[in-house]
């Protein structure tokens, strides 16, 4: 009987300690959203539309960095950040603050479309698309 108790105790100890994993998993990349205030859809040549953005993450990891880039599949215009940096298509720019503003200026009377990509350093990507029609008024 005593042997059975000892074997049972040893078996329980082996099961308990062998099921432990020494690696602690730390989640670094969290899902995020880019919330946008309503944006005008009609724009005149030379007019600027403001795009107000806010990054919202489902968690907080200190070393998370966000970048932004854009591509313009239709029309001609420029996109810049509130600090005055004018974007070049498909170049990456760091987002310094969680709330930021972009300014799109039309350089044509045709319809226009811009795609904005926000990405974190863990590979998560959000695509935002904006279409503008000419406002002849």
N, CA and C of each residue as an Amber inpcrd file, in Angstrom:
protein
   411
   0.8230000  -1.1890000   0.0000000   0.0000000   0.0000000   0.0000000
   0.8720000   1.2600000   0.0000000   1.9150000   1.1850000   0.8170000
   2.8060000   2.3390000   0.8790000   3.4930000   2.5650000  -0.4710000
   3.8480000   1.5080000  -1.1660000   4.4870000   1.5990000  -2.4720000
   3.5460000   2.2520000  -3.4780000   2.2830000   1.9310000  -3.4190000
   1.2910000   2.5260000  -4.3280000   1.1830000   4.0260000  -4.0760000
   1.1830000   4.4300000  -2.8080000   1.1090000   5.8600000  -2.4810000
   2.3420000   6.5990000  -2.9990000   3.5060000   6.0020000  -2.8550000
   4.7400000   6.6340000  -3.3190000   4.7370000   6.7450000  -4.8420000
   4.3450000   5.6650000  -5.5260000   4.2880000   5.6940000  -6.9890000
   3.2590000   6.7120000  -7.4830000   2.1380000   6.8050000  -6.8000000
   1.1110000   7.7890000  -7.1680000   1.6420000   9.2030000  -6.9860000
   2.3370000   9.4560000  -5.8990000   2.9080000  10.7820000  -5.6530000
   3.9570000  11.1230000  -6.7120000   4.7940000  10.1610000  -7.0690000
   5.8100000  10.3920000  -8.1020000   5.1440000  10.6530000  -9.4450000
   4.1280000   9.8790000  -9.7730000   3.4130000  10.0550000 -11.0370000
   2.7530000  11.4310000 -11.1050000   2.1310000  11.8570000 -10.0310000
   1.5150000  13.1920000  -9.9890000   2.5660000  14.2900000 -10.1380000
   3.7070000  14.1160000  -9.5110000   4.7790000  15.1150000  -9.6220000
   5.3010000  15.1940000 -11.0540000   5.4780000  14.0560000 -11.6940000
   5.9630000  14.0380000 -13.0790000   4.9570000  14.7170000 -13.9990000
   3.6830000  14.4000000 -13.8460000   2.6430000  15.0150000 -14.6850000
   2.5810000  16.5200000 -14.4450000   2.6430000  16.9300000 -13.2010000
   2.5510000  18.3510000 -12.8670000   3.7160000  19.1430000 -13.4490000
   4.9230000  18.6620000 -13.2720000   6.0860000  19.4280000 -13.7060000
   6.3950000  19.2790000 -15.1930000   5.9840000  18.1860000 -15.8010000
   6.2550000  18.0260000 -17.2310000   5.2710000  18.8120000 -18.0890000
   4.1380000  19.1860000 -17.5500000   3.1570000  19.9430000 -18.3320000
   3.4380000  21.4420000 -18.3160000   4.3930000  21.8700000 -17.5240000
   4.7140000  23.2950000 -17.4660000   5.5980000  23.6780000 -18.6500000
   5.3360000  24.8310000 -19.1910000   6.1440000  25.3660000 -20.2840000
   6.9140000  26.5480000 -19.7210000   8.2210000  26.5200000 -19.8820000
   9.0410000  27.5800000 -19.3140000   8.9250000  28.8920000 -20.0730000
   8.4180000  28.8440000 -21.2990000   8.2990000  30.0570000 -22.1000000
   7.0080000  30.7880000 -21.7500000   7.1390000  32.0480000 -21.4860000
   5.9740000  32.8860000 -21.2300000   5.6420000  33.6020000 -22.5330000
   4.4040000  33.4660000 -22.9660000   4.0020000  34.1130000 -24.2100000
   3.5340000  35.5320000 -23.9170000   4.1580000  36.4780000 -24.5890000
   3.7890000  37.8840000 -24.4390000   3.2590000  38.3640000 -25.7740000
   2.0420000  38.8390000 -25.7520000   1.4580000  39.3410000 -26.9900000
   2.0040000  40.7280000 -27.2650000   2.5610000  40.8830000 -28.4610000
   3.1410000  42.1720000 -28.8270000   2.2580000  42.9210000 -29.8050000
   1.7760000  42.2450000 -30.8150000   0.9620000  42.9070000 -31.8320000
  -0.5110000  42.7940000 -31.5060000  -1.1820000  43.9100000 -31.4500000
  -2.6130000  43.9320000 -31.1630000  -3.3710000  44.4100000 -32.3940000
  -4.6160000  43.9880000 -32.4930000  -5.4750000  44.4990000 -33.5560000
  -5.6580000  46.0020000 -33.3490000  -5.8170000  46.7110000 -34.4480000
  -6.0600000  48.1420000 -34.3370000  -7.0440000  48.5850000 -35.4070000
  -7.6520000  49.7220000 -35.1650000  -8.5760000  50.3590000 -36.1010000
  -8.0670000  51.7560000 -36.3960000  -8.4620000  52.2720000 -37.5360000
  -8.2220000  53.6760000 -37.8430000  -9.6030000  54.2950000 -38.0030000
 -10.0030000  55.0820000 -37.0100000 -11.3060000  55.7410000 -37.0770000
 -11.1600000  57.0500000 -37.8410000 -12.1170000  57.2890000 -38.7240000
 -12.0940000  58.4640000 -39.5940000 -13.3630000  59.2720000 -39.3790000
 -13.2090000  60.5650000 -39.2270000 -14.3720000  61.4540000 -39.2090000
 -14.9110000  61.5290000 -40.6380000 -16.1850000  61.8830000 -40.8250000
 -16.7200000  61.9980000 -42.1900000 -15.8780000  62.9490000 -43.0450000
 -15.7070000  62.5670000 -44.3100000 -14.8820000  63.3270000 -45.2520000
 -15.7470000  63.7310000 -46.4380000 -15.5580000  64.9520000 -46.8820000
 -16.3180000  65.4300000 -48.0380000 -16.0350000  64.5570000 -49.2540000
 -17.0250000  64.4690000 -50.1550000 -16.8570000  63.6510000 -51.3580000
 -16.7570000  64.4970000 -52.6190000 -17.0630000  65.7830000 -52.5260000
 -16.9390000  66.6860000 -53.6760000 -15.8140000  67.6650000 -53.3860000
 -15.0120000  67.9150000 -54.4180000 -13.8560000  68.7900000 -54.2400000
 -13.5780000  69.5280000 -55.5510000 -13.1670000  70.7690000 -55.4340000
 -12.7970000  71.5680000 -56.6110000 -11.2910000  71.4850000 -56.8190000
 -10.8660000  71.7590000 -58.0330000  -9.4330000  71.8140000 -58.3060000
  -8.8160000  72.9100000 -57.4390000  -7.7360000  72.5840000 -56.7330000
  -7.0740000  73.5270000 -55.8400000  -7.6210000  73.5140000 -54.4200000
  -8.7390000  72.8450000 -54.1960000  -9.3450000  72.7780000 -52.8620000
  -8.6920000  71.6620000 -52.0490000  -8.6980000  71.8320000 -50.7180000
  -8.1060000  70.8480000 -49.8160000  -9.1800000  70.2410000 -48.9280000
  -9.1650000  68.9140000 -48.8180000 -10.0800000  68.1820000 -47.9390000
  -9.2980000  67.6860000 -46.7280000  -9.8780000  67.8660000 -45.5480000
  -9.2410000  67.4060000 -44.3140000  -9.7410000  66.0060000 -43.9750000
  -8.8150000  65.1410000 -43.6000000  -9.1390000  63.7730000 -43.1860000
  -8.6340000  63.6070000 -41.7550000  -9.5640000  63.5540000 -40.7890000
  -9.1930000  63.4000000 -39.3750000  -9.1720000  61.9190000 -39.0170000
  -8.0680000  61.4900000 -38.4350000  -7.8590000  60.0710000 -38.1520000
  -7.4970000  59.8600000 -36.6830000  -7.8600000  58.6820000 -36.1820000
  -7.4410000  58.2940000 -34.8370000  -7.1660000  56.7980000 -34.8170000
  -5.9770000  56.4320000 -34.3270000  -5.6160000  55.0260000 -34.1680000
  -6.1920000  54.5130000 -32.8600000  -6.8470000  53.3600000 -32.9170000
  -7.3890000  52.7280000 -31.7140000  -6.9060000  51.2880000 -31.6980000
  -6.1420000  50.9350000 -30.6740000  -5.5880000  49.5960000 -30.5540000
  -6.3390000  48.8130000 -29.4810000  -6.4510000  47.4920000 -29.6790000
  -7.1340000  46.6530000 -28.6900000  -6.2310000  46.3470000 -27.4950000
  -4.9710000  46.7300000 -27.5590000  -4.0370000  46.5440000 -26.4570000
  -2.9660000  47.6110000 -26.5160000  -2.0830000  47.5860000 -25.5320000
  -1.0340000  48.6040000 -25.4860000   0.3190000  47.9140000 -25.3600000
   1.1270000  48.0610000 -26.3930000   2.4860000  47.5450000 -26.3700000
   3.4090000  48.7040000 -26.7010000   4.3430000  48.9790000 -25.8160000
   5.1830000  50.1710000 -25.9010000   5.9520000  50.2670000 -27.2230000
   6.4320000  49.1570000 -27.7250000   7.2800000  49.1810000 -28.9180000
   6.5150000  49.1120000 -30.2410000   5.2190000  49.3590000 -30.2280000
   4.4520000  49.3610000 -31.4720000   4.6700000  50.6780000 -32.2040000
   5.0150000  50.5690000 -33.4770000   5.1770000  51.7390000 -34.3420000
   4.2050000  51.6160000 -35.5020000   3.6710000  52.7440000 -35.9230000
   2.7420000  52.7630000 -37.0450000   3.3300000  53.6010000 -38.1730000
   3.1270000  53.1150000 -39.3950000   3.5360000  53.8710000 -40.5710000
   2.3280000  54.0700000 -41.4710000   2.4560000  55.0500000 -42.3510000
   1.3810000  55.3690000 -43.2810000   1.9870000  55.5840000 -44.6640000
   1.2450000  55.1950000 -45.6810000   1.6310000  55.4540000 -47.0630000
   0.3510000  55.6000000 -47.8600000   0.4700000  56.0920000 -49.0800000
  -0.7300000  56.2210000 -49.9020000  -0.4150000  55.9460000 -51.3570000
  -1.4690000  55.6670000 -52.1010000  -1.3790000  55.4670000 -53.5390000
  -2.6050000  56.1260000 -54.1580000  -2.4330000  56.7300000 -55.3100000
  -3.5510000  57.4010000 -55.9770000  -3.8270000  56.7140000 -57.3200000
  -4.8100000  55.7790000 -57.3490000  -5.1050000  55.0800000 -58.6000000
  -5.8630000  55.9260000 -59.6230000  -6.5380000  56.9990000 -59.1620000
  -7.2890000  57.8710000 -60.0760000  -7.0710000  59.3280000 -59.7080000
  -6.9050000  60.1650000 -60.7220000  -6.8090000  61.5980000 -60.4910000
  -5.4020000  62.0630000 -60.1870000  -5.3200000  63.3580000 -59.8550000
  -4.0380000  63.9800000 -59.5320000  -4.2440000  64.8650000 -58.3130000
  -3.3910000  64.6900000 -57.3170000  -3.4790000  65.5060000 -56.1150000
  -2.2990000  65.2390000 -55.2120000  -2.2700000  65.9430000 -54.0870000
  -1.2050000  65.7250000 -53.1060000  -1.8300000  65.4440000 -51.7480000
  -1.1280000  64.6280000 -50.9780000  -1.5490000  64.3080000 -49.6200000
  -0.4250000  64.7230000 -48.6900000  -0.7850000  65.4170000 -47.6130000
   0.2450000  65.7990000 -46.6470000  -0.2810000  65.6280000 -45.2330000
   0.6560000  65.5260000 -44.2880000   0.3080000  65.4260000 -42.8710000
   0.1670000  66.8230000 -42.2990000  -0.4000000  66.8880000 -41.1120000
  -0.6140000  68.1890000 -40.4840000   0.6900000  68.9080000 -40.1690000
   1.8060000  68.1700000 -40.0860000   3.0990000  68.8130000 -39.8260000
   3.7510000  69.3430000 -41.1040000   3.0390000  69.2270000 -42.2460000
   3.5270000  69.7900000 -43.4960000   4.2640000  68.8310000 -44.4100000
   4.5350000  67.6180000 -43.9460000   5.2330000  66.6460000 -44.7900000
   4.3240000  66.2280000 -45.9370000   4.8020000  66.4430000 -47.1660000
   4.0510000  66.0420000 -48.3610000   4.4360000  64.6060000 -48.6990000
   3.4330000  63.7490000 -48.8110000   3.6780000  62.3380000 -49.0890000
   4.0600000  62.1150000 -50.5460000   4.9760000  61.1890000 -50.7480000
   5.2590000  60.6490000 -52.0710000   4.5430000  59.3010000 -52.1440000
   3.9680000  58.9530000 -53.2890000   3.2300000  57.6870000 -53.3840000
   4.0920000  56.4900000 -52.9820000   3.5060000  55.6350000 -52.1490000
   4.1080000  54.3790000 -51.6880000   5.3620000  54.5310000 -50.8380000
   5.6680000  55.7300000 -50.3570000   6.7410000  55.9110000 -49.3770000
   6.1370000  55.8060000 -47.9820000   6.9070000  55.2590000 -47.0530000
   6.4390000  55.0800000 -45.6790000   6.7900000  56.2950000 -44.8300000
   5.8570000  56.6770000 -43.9650000   6.0530000  57.7850000 -43.0270000
   5.5700000  57.3310000 -41.6540000   6.3190000  57.6800000 -40.6100000
   5.9210000  57.3150000 -39.2550000   4.7480000  58.1680000 -38.7900000
   3.8490000  57.5280000 -38.0670000   2.7480000  58.2440000 -37.4170000
   3.1970000  58.4930000 -35.9830000   3.3440000  59.7480000 -35.6300000
   3.8970000  60.1170000 -34.3190000   2.8500000  60.0720000 -33.2000000
   1.6170000  60.4450000 -33.5030000   0.5570000  60.5500000 -32.4940000
  -0.6200000  59.6550000 -32.8640000  -1.4240000  59.2810000 -31.8720000
  -2.6110000  58.4660000 -32.1160000  -3.6900000  59.2010000 -32.8880000
  -3.7670000  60.5150000 -32.6920000  -4.7000000  61.3450000 -33.4560000
  -3.8820000  62.1780000 -34.4330000  -4.3040000  62.1700000 -35.6930000
  -3.5670000  62.9390000 -36.6920000  -4.5140000  63.3620000 -37.8080000
  -4.0680000  64.3380000 -38.5770000  -4.8600000  64.8540000 -39.6910000
  -4.0580000  64.7780000 -40.9750000  -4.7750000  64.4500000 -42.0330000
  -4.2020000  64.4330000 -43.3740000  -4.9470000  65.4580000 -44.2040000
  -4.2610000  66.0070000 -45.1920000  -4.8740000  67.0130000 -46.0620000
  -4.6330000  66.6170000 -47.5120000  -5.7410000  66.3980000 -48.2240000
  -5.6600000  66.0520000 -49.6410000  -6.0360000  67.2730000 -50.4610000
  -5.1610000  67.6750000 -51.3860000  -5.4210000  68.8130000 -52.2720000
  -5.5690000  68.3040000 -53.6990000  -6.6800000  68.6720000 -54.3210000
  -6.9710000  68.2650000 -55.6910000  -6.1960000  69.1250000 -56.6820000
  -5.6660000  68.4720000 -57.7220000  -4.9730000  69.1870000 -58.7950000
  -5.6090000  68.8920000 -60.1540000  -6.8790000  68.5060000 -60.1490000
  -7.5530000  68.1590000 -61.3980000  -9.0560000  68.3960000 -61.2780000
  -9.7210000  68.4170000 -62.4180000 -11.1870000  68.5270000 -62.4280000
 -11.8270000  67.1530000 -62.6220000 -11.0190000  66.1160000 -62.7310000
 -11.5270000  64.7500000 -62.8940000 -11.8490000  64.1360000 -61.5370000
 -12.5090000  62.9740000 -61.5550000 -12.7460000  62.2560000 -60.3030000
 -11.4080000  61.7250000 -59.7870000 -11.3440000  61.5470000 -58.4730000
 -10.0880000  61.1690000 -57.8320000 -10.3290000  60.1000000 -56.7870000
  -9.3280000  59.2750000 -56.5930000  -9.3920000  58.2450000 -55.5620000
  -8.0080000  58.1120000 -54.9450000  -7.9750000  58.0210000 -53.6170000
  -6.7150000  57.7490000 -52.9260000  -6.9240000  56.5680000 -51.9850000
  -5.9240000  55.7350000 -51.8940000  -5.9060000  54.6160000 -50.9580000
  -4.8110000  54.8970000 -49.9420000  -5.1790000  54.8500000 -48.6740000
  -4.2340000  55.1070000 -47.5880000  -4.0500000  53.8050000 -46.8160000
  -2.7930000  53.4630000 -46.5430000  -2.4660000  52.2280000 -45.8440000
  -1.7750000  52.5770000 -44.5280000  -2.3210000  52.0620000 -43.4280000
  -1.7130000  52.2320000 -42.1060000  -1.2780000  50.8440000 -41.6540000
  -0.0140000  50.7390000 -41.2360000   0.5480000  49.4360000 -40.8940000
   1.3410000  49.5420000 -39.5960000   1.2540000  48.4830000 -38.7780000
   2.1070000  48.4690000 -37.5880000   3.3600000  47.6480000 -37.8860000
   4.3150000  47.6740000 -36.9690000   5.5800000  46.9770000 -37.1940000
   5.4710000  45.4630000 -36.9850000   4.2520000  44.9600000 -36.7690000
   4.0190000  43.5230000 -36.6620000   3.3010000  42.9850000 -37.8970000
   3.1360000  43.8480000 -38.9090000   2.5600000  43.4110000 -40.1740000
   1.0580000  43.5630000 -40.3200000   0.3960000  44.0930000 -39.3170000
  -1.0560000  44.3070000 -39.4360000  -1.2960000  45.5650000 -40.2650000
  -2.2330000  45.4730000 -41.2130000  -2.4440000  46.5300000 -42.1980000
  -3.9210000  46.8950000 -42.2850000  -4.1940000  48.1810000 -42.3740000
  -5.5520000  48.6930000 -42.6030000  -5.5160000  49.5700000 -43.8440000
  -6.4910000  49.3500000 -44.7310000  -6.5920000  50.1400000 -45.9600000
  -7.8240000  51.0320000 -45.8700000  -7.6280000  52.3050000 -46.1910000
  -8.7170000  53.2810000 -46.2270000  -8.7700000  53.8570000 -47.6310000
  -9.9490000  53.9340000 -48.2100000 -10.0950000  54.4870000 -49.5590000
 -11.0200000  55.6900000 -49.5290000 -10.6370000  56.7120000 -50.2760000
 -11.4300000  57.9350000 -50.3760000 -11.6090000  58.2810000 -51.8440000
 -12.8430000  58.6010000 -52.2110000 -13.1510000  59.0210000 -53.5810000
 -13.6870000  60.4360000 -53.5500000 -13.2370000  61.2330000 -54.4970000
 -13.6760000  62.6210000 -54.6100000 -14.1780000  62.8600000 -56.0280000
 -15.3090000  63.5180000 -56.1290000 -15.8450000  63.9220000 -57.4260000
 -15.6640000  65.4160000 -57.5840000 -15.5890000  65.8600000 -58.8230000
 -15.4100000  67.2800000 -59.1010000 -16.6470000  68.0610000 -58.6580000
 -16.4230000  69.1780000 -57.9980000 -17.4980000  70.0790000 -57.5710000
 -17.4150000  71.3270000 -58.4410000 -18.2330000  71.3890000 -59.4910000
 -18.1760000  72.4950000 -60.4590000 -18.8140000  73.7690000 -59.9350000
 -19.4180000  73.7410000 -58.8070000 -20.1900000  74.8970000 -58.3290000
 -19.3040000  75.9950000 -57.8100000
